[in-house]
Amino acid sequence: MKEKKLNLNLISEYKTSLYNDEKSKNTIEKYLRDICRFVEFTGDRIMEKSLVMEYKSKLKLEHCLTSANSMLAAVK
């Protein structure tokens, strides 16, 4: 199984796909901001479900559940 790590190339591809899906400018900015926060959290770790769950737990400590889930939408 190939290891997955977020990098600038993947984020750029994601941004392009958001434009292609005709997302609004504000939505694109929010999703990119949320992805960047996730990248800061993950550091150099490999993308795994457990890592996303760890991030969700962190977000729930800092934000209400609705906001935490909104921030995770970009990651999903």
Backbone torsions as a table, in degrees:
resi	resn	phi	psi	omega
1	MET	NA	133.4	-177.4
2	LYS	-76.6	134.7	177.2
3	GLU	-74.2	140.7	-179.4
4	LYS	-114.8	128.9	174.3
5	LYS	-133.8	141.3	176.5
6	LEU	-75.3	141.0	176.2
7	ASN	-145.1	173.8	-177.0
8	LEU	-61.2	-35.4	179.3
9	ASN	-63.6	-45.2	178.9
10	LEU	-64.9	-39.5	178.9
11	ILE	-65.3	-39.9	177.3
12	SER	-63.2	-41.9	177.2
13	GLU	-63.5	-39.3	178.6
14	TYR	-63.3	-44.4	178.3
15	LYS	-59.5	-44.1	178.3
16	THR	-61.2	-42.4	-179.6
17	SER	-65.8	-34.0	176.7
18	LEU	-65.0	-43.1	175.4
19	TYR	-61.6	-44.1	-179.7
20	ASN	-64.0	-31.1	177.5
21	ASP	-81.7	3.2	178.0
22	GLU	59.8	38.9	173.8
23	LYS	-70.3	152.7	179.7
24	SER	-69.9	160.1	179.4
25	LYS	-57.2	-43.4	-179.4
26	ASN	-65.0	-38.7	178.2
27	THR	-64.7	-45.0	179.2
28	ILE	-60.3	-45.9	179.3
29	GLU	-61.1	-42.8	-180.0
30	LYS	-64.7	-47.2	-179.3
31	TYR	-61.3	-42.1	179.7
32	LEU	-67.0	-39.6	176.6
33	ARG	-61.8	-43.9	-180.0
34	ASP	-66.6	-39.0	177.1
35	ILE	-63.7	-41.8	179.8
36	CYS	-63.0	-38.7	176.5
37	ARG	-63.9	-39.6	178.7
38	PHE	-65.2	-41.9	178.3
39	VAL	-61.7	-41.3	176.7
40	GLU	-59.6	-40.4	-179.9
41	PHE	-67.8	-44.3	-173.3
42	THR	-74.8	-28.9	-177.4
43	GLY	61.8	-126.7	-176.3
44	ASP	-102.1	13.0	-176.6
45	ARG	-75.4	155.3	179.9
46	ILE	-77.1	139.7	179.7
47	MET	-68.6	118.0	176.0
48	GLU	-142.7	158.7	179.8
49	LYS	-57.4	-39.5	-178.9
50	SER	-61.5	-34.0	178.5
51	LEU	-67.9	-41.4	178.0
52	VAL	-65.3	-40.6	178.4
53	MET	-65.2	-37.6	176.0
54	GLU	-62.6	-42.6	178.4
55	TYR	-64.7	-41.2	178.8
56	LYS	-61.9	-41.7	178.0
57	SER	-60.9	-41.1	178.1
58	LYS	-63.2	-45.8	-179.6
59	LEU	-62.0	-39.1	-179.1
60	LYS	-65.3	-26.8	176.4
61	LEU	-73.6	-28.8	-174.1
62	GLU	-100.2	-20.5	-172.9
63	HIS	-139.8	163.7	173.5
64	CYS	-68.1	161.4	-175.0
65	LEU	-59.4	-39.9	179.7
66	THR	-61.3	-43.8	178.9
67	SER	-66.5	-42.3	179.1
68	ALA	-59.9	-45.5	178.9
69	ASN	-65.2	-35.6	176.9
70	SER	-63.2	-41.1	179.3
71	MET	-67.7	-28.7	179.0
72	LEU	-78.9	-17.7	-178.6
73	ALA	-57.8	-39.1	179.8
74	ALA	-67.1	-34.2	-179.1
75	VAL	-69.8	-38.7	-178.7
76	LYS	-67.9	NA	NA
